[in-house]
Amino acid sequence: MPAGKHKSGRYRKIFVRTPGSKVNVHYRERKPSIAKCGSCKKPLAGIPRERPAIFGKLPKTARRPERPYGGALCSRCTRELIKQKARSETQ
């Protein structure tokens, strides 16, 4: 029987074949949901879908895109926001 913590749904089952041709069950934590744009809710490109323990060990450039609003807005929404700001400054 699995331990109580493995029955909660927090961990996912990974079936691993051992060298003796037995199949064992390993339990791993589930990955978080994909990062989404703050305005249009479209999935963000360039942001890995990792648990915080692994995400924190990544270099900063691998965590999010190196541009304004990187990791918060998608490229289309960023482009539109920059256009709106430029147009409001000129008026």
PyMOL Python script that loads the backbone (N, CA, C, O; Angstrom):
from pymol import cmd

cmd.read_pdbstr("""\
ATOM      1  N   MET A   1       0.843  -1.201   0.000  1.00  0.00           N
ATOM      2  CA  MET A   1       0.000   0.000   0.000  1.00  0.00           C
ATOM      3  C   MET A   1       0.878   1.252   0.000  1.00  0.00           C
ATOM      4  O   MET A   1       1.907   1.293   0.674  1.00  0.00           O
ATOM      5  N   PRO A   2       0.469   2.269  -0.758  1.00  0.00           N
ATOM      6  CA  PRO A   2       1.242   3.504  -0.745  1.00  0.00           C
ATOM      7  C   PRO A   2       1.052   4.258   0.568  1.00  0.00           C
ATOM      8  O   PRO A   2       0.041   4.105   1.252  1.00  0.00           O
ATOM      9  N   ALA A   3       2.036   5.064   0.897  1.00  0.00           N
ATOM     10  CA  ALA A   3       1.943   5.898   2.087  1.00  0.00           C
ATOM     11  C   ALA A   3       0.818   6.916   1.901  1.00  0.00           C
ATOM     12  O   ALA A   3       0.412   7.207   0.776  1.00  0.00           O
ATOM     13  N   GLY A   4       0.326   7.445   3.002  1.00  0.00           N
ATOM     14  CA  GLY A   4      -0.799   8.372   2.941  1.00  0.00           C
ATOM     15  C   GLY A   4      -0.521   9.593   2.101  1.00  0.00           C
ATOM     16  O   GLY A   4      -1.409  10.090   1.407  1.00  0.00           O
ATOM     17  N   LYS A   5       0.723  10.090   2.155  1.00  0.00           N
ATOM     18  CA  LYS A   5       1.051  11.293   1.379  1.00  0.00           C
ATOM     19  C   LYS A   5       1.001  11.032  -0.119  1.00  0.00           C
ATOM     20  O   LYS A   5       0.836  11.969  -0.900  1.00  0.00           O
ATOM     21  N   HIS A   6       1.140   9.767  -0.537  1.00  0.00           N
ATOM     22  CA  HIS A   6       1.106   9.454  -1.951  1.00  0.00           C
ATOM     23  C   HIS A   6      -0.309   9.249  -2.475  1.00  0.00           C
ATOM     24  O   HIS A   6      -0.505   9.111  -3.682  1.00  0.00           O
ATOM     25  N   LYS A   7      -1.276   9.229  -1.602  1.00  0.00           N
ATOM     26  CA  LYS A   7      -2.663   9.023  -2.023  1.00  0.00           C
ATOM     27  C   LYS A   7      -3.427  10.321  -2.205  1.00  0.00           C
ATOM     28  O   LYS A   7      -4.584  10.303  -2.627  1.00  0.00           O
ATOM     29  N   SER A   8      -2.796  11.455  -1.891  1.00  0.00           N
ATOM     30  CA  SER A   8      -3.517  12.725  -1.866  1.00  0.00           C
ATOM     31  C   SER A   8      -3.729  13.331  -3.249  1.00  0.00           C
ATOM     32  O   SER A   8      -4.627  14.156  -3.417  1.00  0.00           O
ATOM     33  N   GLY A   9      -2.937  12.950  -4.236  1.00  0.00           N
ATOM     34  CA  GLY A   9      -3.034  13.557  -5.552  1.00  0.00           C
ATOM     35  C   GLY A   9      -1.993  14.619  -5.779  1.00  0.00           C
ATOM     36  O   GLY A   9      -1.869  15.136  -6.889  1.00  0.00           O
ATOM     37  N   ARG A  10      -1.232  14.960  -4.738  1.00  0.00           N
ATOM     38  CA  ARG A  10      -0.170  15.948  -4.900  1.00  0.00           C
ATOM     39  C   ARG A  10       0.978  15.374  -5.726  1.00  0.00           C
ATOM     40  O   ARG A  10       1.637  16.094  -6.476  1.00  0.00           O
ATOM     41  N   TYR A  11       1.206  14.087  -5.581  1.00  0.00           N
ATOM     42  CA  TYR A  11       2.282  13.425  -6.307  1.00  0.00           C
ATOM     43  C   TYR A  11       1.714  12.648  -7.484  1.00  0.00           C
ATOM     44  O   TYR A  11       0.613  12.104  -7.400  1.00  0.00           O
ATOM     45  N   ARG A  12       2.460  12.595  -8.578  1.00  0.00           N
ATOM     46  CA  ARG A  12       2.030  11.797  -9.716  1.00  0.00           C
ATOM     47  C   ARG A  12       2.843  10.519  -9.760  1.00  0.00           C
ATOM     48  O   ARG A  12       3.978  10.474  -9.284  1.00  0.00           O
ATOM     49  N   LYS A  13       2.262   9.493 -10.327  1.00  0.00           N
ATOM     50  CA  LYS A  13       2.919   8.197 -10.401  1.00  0.00           C
ATOM     51  C   LYS A  13       3.793   8.135 -11.648  1.00  0.00           C
ATOM     52  O   LYS A  13       3.370   8.513 -12.740  1.00  0.00           O
ATOM     53  N   ILE A  14       5.005   7.657 -11.466  1.00  0.00           N
ATOM     54  CA  ILE A  14       5.920   7.403 -12.563  1.00  0.00           C
ATOM     55  C   ILE A  14       6.233   5.912 -12.511  1.00  0.00           C
ATOM     56  O   ILE A  14       6.761   5.430 -11.509  1.00  0.00           O
ATOM     57  N   PHE A  15       5.918   5.180 -13.567  1.00  0.00           N
ATOM     58  CA  PHE A  15       6.188   3.751 -13.619  1.00  0.00           C
ATOM     59  C   PHE A  15       7.582   3.552 -14.205  1.00  0.00           C
ATOM     60  O   PHE A  15       7.848   3.957 -15.336  1.00  0.00           O
ATOM     61  N   VAL A  16       8.476   2.923 -13.430  1.00  0.00           N
ATOM     62  CA  VAL A  16       9.868   2.762 -13.806  1.00  0.00           C
ATOM     63  C   VAL A  16      10.185   1.272 -13.912  1.00  0.00           C
ATOM     64  O   VAL A  16       9.931   0.505 -12.984  1.00  0.00           O
ATOM     65  N   ARG A  17      10.738   0.877 -15.046  1.00  0.00           N
ATOM     66  CA  ARG A  17      11.144  -0.520 -15.225  1.00  0.00           C
ATOM     67  C   ARG A  17      12.563  -0.683 -14.700  1.00  0.00           C
ATOM     68  O   ARG A  17      13.470   0.031 -15.128  1.00  0.00           O
ATOM     69  N   THR A  18      12.759  -1.622 -13.771  1.00  0.00           N
ATOM     70  CA  THR A  18      14.063  -1.875 -13.176  1.00  0.00           C
ATOM     71  C   THR A  18      14.846  -2.867 -14.037  1.00  0.00           C
ATOM     72  O   THR A  18      14.270  -3.505 -14.919  1.00  0.00           O
ATOM     73  N   PRO A  19      16.149  -3.002 -13.792  1.00  0.00           N
ATOM     74  CA  PRO A  19      16.934  -3.949 -14.583  1.00  0.00           C
ATOM     75  C   PRO A  19      16.460  -5.397 -14.451  1.00  0.00           C
ATOM     76  O   PRO A  19      16.688  -6.196 -15.359  1.00  0.00           O
ATOM     77  N   GLY A  20      15.818  -5.746 -13.362  1.00  0.00           N
ATOM     78  CA  GLY A  20      15.298  -7.100 -13.188  1.00  0.00           C
ATOM     79  C   GLY A  20      13.944  -7.296 -13.846  1.00  0.00           C
ATOM     80  O   GLY A  20      13.237  -8.257 -13.541  1.00  0.00           O
ATOM     81  N   SER A  21      13.577  -6.393 -14.745  1.00  0.00           N
ATOM     82  CA  SER A  21      12.320  -6.373 -15.506  1.00  0.00           C
ATOM     83  C   SER A  21      11.076  -6.325 -14.625  1.00  0.00           C
ATOM     84  O   SER A  21      10.012  -6.804 -15.019  1.00  0.00           O
ATOM     85  N   LYS A  22      11.210  -5.745 -13.430  1.00  0.00           N
ATOM     86  CA  LYS A  22      10.040  -5.442 -12.607  1.00  0.00           C
ATOM     87  C   LYS A  22       9.663  -3.986 -12.860  1.00  0.00           C
ATOM     88  O   LYS A  22      10.493  -3.182 -13.283  1.00  0.00           O
ATOM     89  N   VAL A  23       8.426  -3.667 -12.601  1.00  0.00           N
ATOM     90  CA  VAL A  23       7.974  -2.281 -12.741  1.00  0.00           C
ATOM     91  C   VAL A  23       7.684  -1.738 -11.353  1.00  0.00           C
ATOM     92  O   VAL A  23       6.829  -2.257 -10.636  1.00  0.00           O
ATOM     93  N   ASN A  24       8.410  -0.678 -10.978  1.00  0.00           N
ATOM     94  CA  ASN A  24       8.200  -0.029  -9.689  1.00  0.00           C
ATOM     95  C   ASN A  24       7.475   1.290  -9.907  1.00  0.00           C
ATOM     96  O   ASN A  24       7.502   1.859 -10.999  1.00  0.00           O
ATOM     97  N   VAL A  25       6.834   1.761  -8.861  1.00  0.00           N
ATOM     98  CA  VAL A  25       6.142   3.044  -8.925  1.00  0.00           C
ATOM     99  C   VAL A  25       6.959   4.062  -8.144  1.00  0.00           C
ATOM    100  O   VAL A  25       7.206   3.886  -6.951  1.00  0.00           O
ATOM    101  N   HIS A  26       7.380   5.130  -8.821  1.00  0.00           N
ATOM    102  CA  HIS A  26       8.023   6.252  -8.162  1.00  0.00           C
ATOM    103  C   HIS A  26       7.019   7.389  -8.117  1.00  0.00           C
ATOM    104  O   HIS A  26       6.173   7.510  -9.002  1.00  0.00           O
ATOM    105  N   TYR A  27       7.108   8.213  -7.102  1.00  0.00           N
ATOM    106  CA  TYR A  27       6.195   9.342  -6.947  1.00  0.00           C
ATOM    107  C   TYR A  27       6.979  10.633  -7.069  1.00  0.00           C
ATOM    108  O   TYR A  27       7.990  10.819  -6.393  1.00  0.00           O
ATOM    109  N   ARG A  28       6.514  11.524  -7.930  1.00  0.00           N
ATOM    110  CA  ARG A  28       7.133  12.834  -8.103  1.00  0.00           C
ATOM    111  C   ARG A  28       6.076  13.904  -7.963  1.00  0.00           C
ATOM    112  O   ARG A  28       4.900  13.686  -8.257  1.00  0.00           O
ATOM    113  N   GLU A  29       6.520  15.086  -7.500  1.00  0.00           N
ATOM    114  CA  GLU A  29       5.574  16.194  -7.369  1.00  0.00           C
ATOM    115  C   GLU A  29       5.126  16.654  -8.748  1.00  0.00           C
ATOM    116  O   GLU A  29       5.883  16.595  -9.717  1.00  0.00           O
ATOM    117  N   ARG A  30       3.900  17.107  -8.817  1.00  0.00           N
ATOM    118  CA  ARG A  30       3.359  17.603 -10.079  1.00  0.00           C
ATOM    119  C   ARG A  30       3.976  18.956 -10.414  1.00  0.00           C
ATOM    120  O   ARG A  30       4.412  19.694  -9.530  1.00  0.00           O
ATOM    121  N   LYS A  31       4.004  19.263 -11.701  1.00  0.00           N
ATOM    122  CA  LYS A  31       4.508  20.564 -12.129  1.00  0.00           C
ATOM    123  C   LYS A  31       3.390  21.598 -12.020  1.00  0.00           C
ATOM    124  O   LYS A  31       2.215  21.249 -12.136  1.00  0.00           O
ATOM    125  N   PRO A  32       3.739  22.864 -11.798  1.00  0.00           N
ATOM    126  CA  PRO A  32       2.707  23.899 -11.726  1.00  0.00           C
ATOM    127  C   PRO A  32       2.118  24.199 -13.102  1.00  0.00           C
ATOM    128  O   PRO A  32       2.650  23.769 -14.125  1.00  0.00           O
ATOM    129  N   SER A  33       1.026  24.935 -13.111  1.00  0.00           N
ATOM    130  CA  SER A  33       0.398  25.297 -14.380  1.00  0.00           C
ATOM    131  C   SER A  33       1.303  26.269 -15.136  1.00  0.00           C
ATOM    132  O   SER A  33       2.185  26.897 -14.551  1.00  0.00           O
ATOM    133  N   ILE A  34       1.074  26.379 -16.418  1.00  0.00           N
ATOM    134  CA  ILE A  34       1.910  27.211 -17.274  1.00  0.00           C
ATOM    135  C   ILE A  34       1.653  28.689 -16.969  1.00  0.00           C
ATOM    136  O   ILE A  34       0.538  29.072 -16.615  1.00  0.00           O
ATOM    137  N   ALA A  35       2.697  29.514 -17.109  1.00  0.00           N
ATOM    138  CA  ALA A  35       2.567  30.947 -16.851  1.00  0.00           C
ATOM    139  C   ALA A  35       1.714  31.582 -17.946  1.00  0.00           C
ATOM    140  O   ALA A  35       1.822  31.212 -19.115  1.00  0.00           O
ATOM    141  N   LYS A  36       0.861  32.542 -17.563  1.00  0.00           N
ATOM    142  CA  LYS A  36      -0.057  33.178 -18.508  1.00  0.00           C
ATOM    143  C   LYS A  36       0.154  34.686 -18.526  1.00  0.00           C
ATOM    144  O   LYS A  36       0.625  35.283 -17.558  1.00  0.00           O
ATOM    145  N   CYS A  37      -0.207  35.279 -19.649  1.00  0.00           N
ATOM    146  CA  CYS A  37      -0.116  36.727 -19.823  1.00  0.00           C
ATOM    147  C   CYS A  37      -1.073  37.427 -18.859  1.00  0.00           C
ATOM    148  O   CYS A  37      -2.171  36.935 -18.598  1.00  0.00           O
ATOM    149  N   GLY A  38      -0.650  38.572 -18.336  1.00  0.00           N
ATOM    150  CA  GLY A  38      -1.463  39.286 -17.371  1.00  0.00           C
ATOM    151  C   GLY A  38      -2.709  39.920 -17.949  1.00  0.00           C
ATOM    152  O   GLY A  38      -3.669  40.168 -17.218  1.00  0.00           O
ATOM    153  N   SER A  39      -2.718  40.190 -19.251  1.00  0.00           N
ATOM    154  CA  SER A  39      -3.883  40.858 -19.813  1.00  0.00           C
ATOM    155  C   SER A  39      -4.742  39.933 -20.677  1.00  0.00           C
ATOM    156  O   SER A  39      -5.967  39.958 -20.559  1.00  0.00           O
ATOM    157  N   CYS A  40      -4.131  39.119 -21.540  1.00  0.00           N
ATOM    158  CA  CYS A  40      -4.947  38.306 -22.449  1.00  0.00           C
ATOM    159  C   CYS A  40      -5.026  36.838 -22.029  1.00  0.00           C
ATOM    160  O   CYS A  40      -5.753  36.065 -22.653  1.00  0.00           O
ATOM    161  N   LYS A  41      -4.301  36.439 -20.998  1.00  0.00           N
ATOM    162  CA  LYS A  41      -4.314  35.070 -20.445  1.00  0.00           C
ATOM    163  C   LYS A  41      -3.769  34.022 -21.416  1.00  0.00           C
ATOM    164  O   LYS A  41      -4.033  32.831 -21.252  1.00  0.00           O
ATOM    165  N   LYS A  42      -3.012  34.455 -22.422  1.00  0.00           N
ATOM    166  CA  LYS A  42      -2.375  33.519 -23.348  1.00  0.00           C
ATOM    167  C   LYS A  42      -1.134  32.936 -22.669  1.00  0.00           C
ATOM    168  O   LYS A  42      -0.472  33.653 -21.919  1.00  0.00           O
ATOM    169  N   PRO A  43      -0.789  31.655 -22.902  1.00  0.00           N
ATOM    170  CA  PRO A  43       0.427  31.086 -22.290  1.00  0.00           C
ATOM    171  C   PRO A  43       1.675  31.849 -22.725  1.00  0.00           C
ATOM    172  O   PRO A  43       1.837  32.189 -23.897  1.00  0.00           O
ATOM    173  N   LEU A  44       2.553  32.111 -21.755  1.00  0.00           N
ATOM    174  CA  LEU A  44       3.764  32.869 -22.042  1.00  0.00           C
ATOM    175  C   LEU A  44       4.848  31.959 -22.590  1.00  0.00           C
ATOM    176  O   LEU A  44       5.078  30.870 -22.064  1.00  0.00           O
ATOM    177  N   ALA A  45       5.508  32.402 -23.639  1.00  0.00           N
ATOM    178  CA  ALA A  45       6.623  31.660 -24.215  1.00  0.00           C
ATOM    179  C   ALA A  45       7.898  32.041 -23.480  1.00  0.00           C
ATOM    180  O   ALA A  45       8.041  33.182 -23.039  1.00  0.00           O
ATOM    181  N   GLY A  46       8.820  31.104 -23.345  1.00  0.00           N
ATOM    182  CA  GLY A  46      10.118  31.396 -22.754  1.00  0.00           C
ATOM    183  C   GLY A  46      10.176  31.256 -21.256  1.00  0.00           C
ATOM    184  O   GLY A  46      11.204  31.566 -20.655  1.00  0.00           O
ATOM    185  N   ILE A  47       9.093  30.793 -20.621  1.00  0.00           N
ATOM    186  CA  ILE A  47       9.096  30.598 -19.177  1.00  0.00           C
ATOM    187  C   ILE A  47       8.925  29.116 -18.908  1.00  0.00           C
ATOM    188  O   ILE A  47       7.907  28.538 -19.289  1.00  0.00           O
ATOM    189  N   PRO A  48       9.905  28.478 -18.253  1.00  0.00           N
ATOM    190  CA  PRO A  48       9.805  27.036 -18.030  1.00  0.00           C
ATOM    191  C   PRO A  48       8.718  26.689 -17.036  1.00  0.00           C
ATOM    192  O   PRO A  48       8.397  27.477 -16.146  1.00  0.00           O
ATOM    193  N   ARG A  49       8.158  25.515 -17.193  1.00  0.00           N
ATOM    194  CA  ARG A  49       7.099  25.028 -16.308  1.00  0.00           C
ATOM    195  C   ARG A  49       7.745  24.115 -15.282  1.00  0.00           C
ATOM    196  O   ARG A  49       7.733  22.894 -15.435  1.00  0.00           O
ATOM    197  N   GLU A  50       8.310  24.707 -14.235  1.00  0.00           N
ATOM    198  CA  GLU A  50       9.042  23.954 -13.224  1.00  0.00           C
ATOM    199  C   GLU A  50       8.545  24.308 -11.832  1.00  0.00           C
ATOM    200  O   GLU A  50       7.908  25.338 -11.612  1.00  0.00           O
ATOM    201  N   ARG A  51       8.861  23.410 -10.894  1.00  0.00           N
ATOM    202  CA  ARG A  51       8.534  23.659  -9.495  1.00  0.00           C
ATOM    203  C   ARG A  51       9.447  24.756  -8.953  1.00  0.00           C
ATOM    204  O   ARG A  51      10.543  24.951  -9.479  1.00  0.00           O
ATOM    205  N   PRO A  52       9.023  25.475  -7.920  1.00  0.00           N
ATOM    206  CA  PRO A  52       9.825  26.590  -7.417  1.00  0.00           C
ATOM    207  C   PRO A  52      11.244  26.201  -6.996  1.00  0.00           C
ATOM    208  O   PRO A  52      12.163  27.003  -7.157  1.00  0.00           O
ATOM    209  N   ALA A  53      11.445  24.998  -6.464  1.00  0.00           N
ATOM    210  CA  ALA A  53      12.770  24.584  -6.041  1.00  0.00           C
ATOM    211  C   ALA A  53      13.724  24.494  -7.231  1.00  0.00           C
ATOM    212  O   ALA A  53      14.894  24.859  -7.117  1.00  0.00           O
ATOM    213  N   ILE A  54      13.236  24.019  -8.349  1.00  0.00           N
ATOM    214  CA  ILE A  54      14.064  23.903  -9.552  1.00  0.00           C
ATOM    215  C   ILE A  54      14.133  25.241 -10.267  1.00  0.00           C
ATOM    216  O   ILE A  54      15.184  25.614 -10.787  1.00  0.00           O
ATOM    217  N   PHE A  55      13.030  25.960 -10.296  1.00  0.00           N
ATOM    218  CA  PHE A  55      12.954  27.256 -10.984  1.00  0.00           C
ATOM    219  C   PHE A  55      13.938  28.250 -10.374  1.00  0.00           C
ATOM    220  O   PHE A  55      14.567  29.022 -11.098  1.00  0.00           O
ATOM    221  N   GLY A  56      14.075  28.237  -9.059  1.00  0.00           N
ATOM    222  CA  GLY A  56      14.970  29.168  -8.379  1.00  0.00           C
ATOM    223  C   GLY A  56      16.429  28.912  -8.659  1.00  0.00           C
ATOM    224  O   GLY A  56      17.248  29.821  -8.523  1.00  0.00           O
ATOM    225  N   LYS A  57      16.780  27.696  -9.048  1.00  0.00           N
ATOM    226  CA  LYS A  57      18.172  27.353  -9.338  1.00  0.00           C
ATOM    227  C   LYS A  57      18.568  27.670 -10.772  1.00  0.00           C
ATOM    228  O   LYS A  57      19.747  27.599 -11.120  1.00  0.00           O
ATOM    229  N   LEU A  58      17.593  28.019 -11.610  1.00  0.00           N
ATOM    230  CA  LEU A  58      17.898  28.374 -12.995  1.00  0.00           C
ATOM    231  C   LEU A  58      18.551  29.757 -13.048  1.00  0.00           C
ATOM    232  O   LEU A  58      18.289  30.589 -12.179  1.00  0.00           O
ATOM    233  N   PRO A  59      19.396  30.019 -14.052  1.00  0.00           N
ATOM    234  CA  PRO A  59      19.918  31.372 -14.189  1.00  0.00           C
ATOM    235  C   PRO A  59      18.796  32.343 -14.540  1.00  0.00           C
ATOM    236  O   PRO A  59      17.768  31.955 -15.095  1.00  0.00           O
ATOM    237  N   LYS A  60      19.011  33.594 -14.212  1.00  0.00           N
ATOM    238  CA  LYS A  60      17.957  34.597 -14.389  1.00  0.00           C
ATOM    239  C   LYS A  60      17.481  34.686 -15.839  1.00  0.00           C
ATOM    240  O   LYS A  60      16.294  34.892 -16.093  1.00  0.00           O
ATOM    241  N   THR A  61      18.406  34.531 -16.790  1.00  0.00           N
ATOM    242  CA  THR A  61      18.024  34.646 -18.194  1.00  0.00           C
ATOM    243  C   THR A  61      17.182  33.464 -18.655  1.00  0.00           C
ATOM    244  O   THR A  61      16.495  33.565 -19.672  1.00  0.00           O
ATOM    245  N   ALA A  62      17.216  32.348 -17.936  1.00  0.00           N
ATOM    246  CA  ALA A  62      16.407  31.194 -18.311  1.00  0.00           C
ATOM    247  C   ALA A  62      15.023  31.241 -17.670  1.00  0.00           C
ATOM    248  O   ALA A  62      14.130  30.494 -18.068  1.00  0.00           O
ATOM    249  N   ARG A  63      14.843  32.110 -16.684  1.00  0.00           N
ATOM    250  CA  ARG A  63      13.555  32.179 -15.978  1.00  0.00           C
ATOM    251  C   ARG A  63      12.500  32.968 -16.731  1.00  0.00           C
ATOM    252  O   ARG A  63      11.309  32.668 -16.639  1.00  0.00           O
ATOM    253  N   ARG A  64      12.938  33.985 -17.485  1.00  0.00           N
ATOM    254  CA  ARG A  64      11.979  34.838 -18.177  1.00  0.00           C
ATOM    255  C   ARG A  64      12.686  35.553 -19.314  1.00  0.00           C
ATOM    256  O   ARG A  64      13.914  35.646 -19.306  1.00  0.00           O
ATOM    257  N   PRO A  65      11.943  36.061 -20.294  1.00  0.00           N
ATOM    258  CA  PRO A  65      12.569  36.780 -21.407  1.00  0.00           C
ATOM    259  C   PRO A  65      13.196  38.094 -20.950  1.00  0.00           C
ATOM    260  O   PRO A  65      12.702  38.747 -20.031  1.00  0.00           O
ATOM    261  N   GLU A  66      14.281  38.465 -21.599  1.00  0.00           N
ATOM    262  CA  GLU A  66      15.011  39.690 -21.261  1.00  0.00           C
ATOM    263  C   GLU A  66      14.470  40.853 -22.096  1.00  0.00           C
ATOM    264  O   GLU A  66      15.128  41.312 -23.030  1.00  0.00           O
ATOM    265  N   ARG A  67      13.287  41.318 -21.761  1.00  0.00           N
ATOM    266  CA  ARG A  67      12.710  42.470 -22.444  1.00  0.00           C
ATOM    267  C   ARG A  67      11.744  43.124 -21.473  1.00  0.00           C
ATOM    268  O   ARG A  67      11.406  42.531 -20.449  1.00  0.00           O
ATOM    269  N   PRO A  68      11.291  44.341 -21.774  1.00  0.00           N
ATOM    270  CA  PRO A  68      10.323  44.977 -20.880  1.00  0.00           C
ATOM    271  C   PRO A  68       9.066  44.114 -20.737  1.00  0.00           C
ATOM    272  O   PRO A  68       8.557  43.570 -21.716  1.00  0.00           O
ATOM    273  N   TYR A  69       8.585  44.003 -19.520  1.00  0.00           N
ATOM    274  CA  TYR A  69       7.407  43.201 -19.165  1.00  0.00           C
ATOM    275  C   TYR A  69       7.612  41.713 -19.445  1.00  0.00           C
ATOM    276  O   TYR A  69       6.635  40.976 -19.581  1.00  0.00           O
ATOM    277  N   GLY A  70       8.865  41.257 -19.535  1.00  0.00           N
ATOM    278  CA  GLY A  70       9.148  39.846 -19.748  1.00  0.00           C
ATOM    279  C   GLY A  70       8.694  39.038 -18.554  1.00  0.00           C
ATOM    280  O   GLY A  70       9.052  39.359 -17.421  1.00  0.00           O
ATOM    281  N   GLY A  71       7.918  38.003 -18.779  1.00  0.00           N
ATOM    282  CA  GLY A  71       7.404  37.176 -17.703  1.00  0.00           C
ATOM    283  C   GLY A  71       6.071  37.649 -17.162  1.00  0.00           C
ATOM    284  O   GLY A  71       5.475  36.973 -16.323  1.00  0.00           O
ATOM    285  N   ALA A  72       5.586  38.803 -17.625  1.00  0.00           N
ATOM    286  CA  ALA A  72       4.302  39.312 -17.163  1.00  0.00           C
ATOM    287  C   ALA A  72       3.302  39.449 -18.310  1.00  0.00           C
ATOM    288  O   ALA A  72       2.122  39.134 -18.156  1.00  0.00           O
ATOM    289  N   LEU A  73       3.786  39.923 -19.463  1.00  0.00           N
ATOM    290  CA  LEU A  73       2.921  40.115 -20.625  1.00  0.00           C
ATOM    291  C   LEU A  73       3.488  39.355 -21.821  1.00  0.00           C
ATOM    292  O   LEU A  73       4.700  39.175 -21.939  1.00  0.00           O
ATOM    293  N   CYS A  74       2.595  38.912 -22.705  1.00  0.00           N
ATOM    294  CA  CYS A  74       3.040  38.252 -23.937  1.00  0.00           C
ATOM    295  C   CYS A  74       3.593  39.314 -24.881  1.00  0.00           C
ATOM    296  O   CYS A  74       3.457  40.510 -24.623  1.00  0.00           O
ATOM    297  N   SER A  75       4.213  38.880 -25.968  1.00  0.00           N
ATOM    298  CA  SER A  75       4.863  39.823 -26.870  1.00  0.00           C
ATOM    299  C   SER A  75       3.858  40.764 -27.529  1.00  0.00           C
ATOM    300  O   SER A  75       4.143  41.947 -27.716  1.00  0.00           O
ATOM    301  N   ARG A  76       2.684  40.242 -27.880  1.00  0.00           N
ATOM    302  CA  ARG A  76       1.671  41.076 -28.535  1.00  0.00           C
ATOM    303  C   ARG A  76       1.167  42.171 -27.588  1.00  0.00           C
ATOM    304  O   ARG A  76       1.068  43.333 -27.981  1.00  0.00           O
ATOM    305  N   CYS A  77       0.850  41.805 -26.350  1.00  0.00           N
ATOM    306  CA  CYS A  77       0.353  42.796 -25.384  1.00  0.00           C
ATOM    307  C   CYS A  77       1.441  43.811 -25.029  1.00  0.00           C
ATOM    308  O   CYS A  77       1.146  44.988 -24.824  1.00  0.00           O
ATOM    309  N   THR A  78       2.698  43.360 -24.957  1.00  0.00           N
ATOM    310  CA  THR A  78       3.810  44.272 -24.697  1.00  0.00           C
ATOM    311  C   THR A  78       3.936  45.287 -25.820  1.00  0.00           C
ATOM    312  O   THR A  78       4.120  46.480 -25.577  1.00  0.00           O
ATOM    313  N   ARG A  79       3.835  44.804 -27.050  1.00  0.00           N
ATOM    314  CA  ARG A  79       3.938  45.678 -28.209  1.00  0.00           C
ATOM    315  C   ARG A  79       2.841  46.734 -28.183  1.00  0.00           C
ATOM    316  O   ARG A  79       3.099  47.913 -28.424  1.00  0.00           O
ATOM    317  N   GLU A  80       1.610  46.304 -27.888  1.00  0.00           N
ATOM    318  CA  GLU A  80       0.484  47.243 -27.842  1.00  0.00           C
ATOM    319  C   GLU A  80       0.648  48.272 -26.721  1.00  0.00           C
ATOM    320  O   GLU A  80       0.334  49.447 -26.904  1.00  0.00           O
ATOM    321  N   LEU A  81       1.143  47.826 -25.559  1.00  0.00           N
ATOM    322  CA  LEU A  81       1.336  48.731 -24.427  1.00  0.00           C
ATOM    323  C   LEU A  81       2.388  49.781 -24.735  1.00  0.00           C
ATOM    324  O   LEU A  81       2.210  50.954 -24.409  1.00  0.00           O
ATOM    325  N   ILE A  82       3.484  49.368 -25.361  1.00  0.00           N
ATOM    326  CA  ILE A  82       4.543  50.314 -25.718  1.00  0.00           C
ATOM    327  C   ILE A  82       4.028  51.322 -26.735  1.00  0.00           C
ATOM    328  O   ILE A  82       4.361  52.505 -26.657  1.00  0.00           O
ATOM    329  N   LYS A  83       3.219  50.868 -27.688  1.00  0.00           N
ATOM    330  CA  LYS A  83       2.626  51.790 -28.667  1.00  0.00           C
ATOM    331  C   LYS A  83       1.729  52.811 -27.983  1.00  0.00           C
ATOM    332  O   LYS A  83       1.793  54.003 -28.286  1.00  0.00           O
ATOM    333  N   GLN A  84       0.875  52.333 -27.040  1.00  0.00           N
ATOM    334  CA  GLN A  84      -0.027  53.236 -26.340  1.00  0.00           C
ATOM    335  C   GLN A  84       0.756  54.272 -25.538  1.00  0.00           C
ATOM    336  O   GLN A  84       0.391  55.448 -25.534  1.00  0.00           O
ATOM    337  N   LYS A  85       1.822  53.857 -24.862  1.00  0.00           N
ATOM    338  CA  LYS A  85       2.617  54.794 -24.067  1.00  0.00           C
ATOM    339  C   LYS A  85       3.308  55.828 -24.961  1.00  0.00           C
ATOM    340  O   LYS A  85       3.365  57.007 -24.612  1.00  0.00           O
ATOM    341  N   ALA A  86       3.828  55.399 -26.098  1.00  0.00           N
ATOM    342  CA  ALA A  86       4.490  56.327 -27.016  1.00  0.00           C
ATOM    343  C   ALA A  86       3.492  57.331 -27.583  1.00  0.00           C
ATOM    344  O   ALA A  86       3.811  58.510 -27.732  1.00  0.00           O
ATOM    345  N   ARG A  87       2.284  56.865 -27.900  1.00  0.00           N
ATOM    346  CA  ARG A  87       1.264  57.749 -28.452  1.00  0.00           C
ATOM    347  C   ARG A  87       0.771  58.731 -27.402  1.00  0.00           C
ATOM    348  O   ARG A  87       0.474  59.878 -27.736  1.00  0.00           O
ATOM    349  N   SER A  88       0.674  58.315 -26.134  1.00  0.00           N
ATOM    350  CA  SER A  88       0.186  59.214 -25.094  1.00  0.00           C
ATOM    351  C   SER A  88       1.241  60.268 -24.749  1.00  0.00           C
ATOM    352  O   SER A  88       0.888  61.375 -24.343  1.00  0.00           O
ATOM    353  N   GLU A  89       2.536  59.945 -24.904  1.00  0.00           N
ATOM    354  CA  GLU A  89       3.594  60.933 -24.632  1.00  0.00           C
ATOM    355  C   GLU A  89       3.602  62.045 -25.668  1.00  0.00           C
ATOM    356  O   GLU A  89       3.864  63.203 -25.341  1.00  0.00           O
ATOM    357  N   THR A  90       3.313  61.694 -26.919  1.00  0.00           N
ATOM    358  CA  THR A  90       3.362  62.705 -27.976  1.00  0.00           C
ATOM    359  C   THR A  90       2.167  63.641 -27.937  1.00  0.00           C
ATOM    360  O   THR A  90       2.243  64.753 -28.459  1.00  0.00           O
ATOM    361  N   GLN A  91       1.084  63.226 -27.340  1.00  0.00           N
ATOM    362  CA  GLN A  91      -0.109  64.078 -27.325  1.00  0.00           C
ATOM    363  C   GLN A  91      -0.143  64.977 -26.133  1.00  0.00           C
ATOM    364  O   GLN A  91      -1.082  65.756 -25.974  1.00  0.00           O
TER     365      GLN A  91
END
""", "prot")
cmd.dss("prot")
cmd.show_as("cartoon", "prot")
cmd.util.cbc("prot")
cmd.orient("prot")
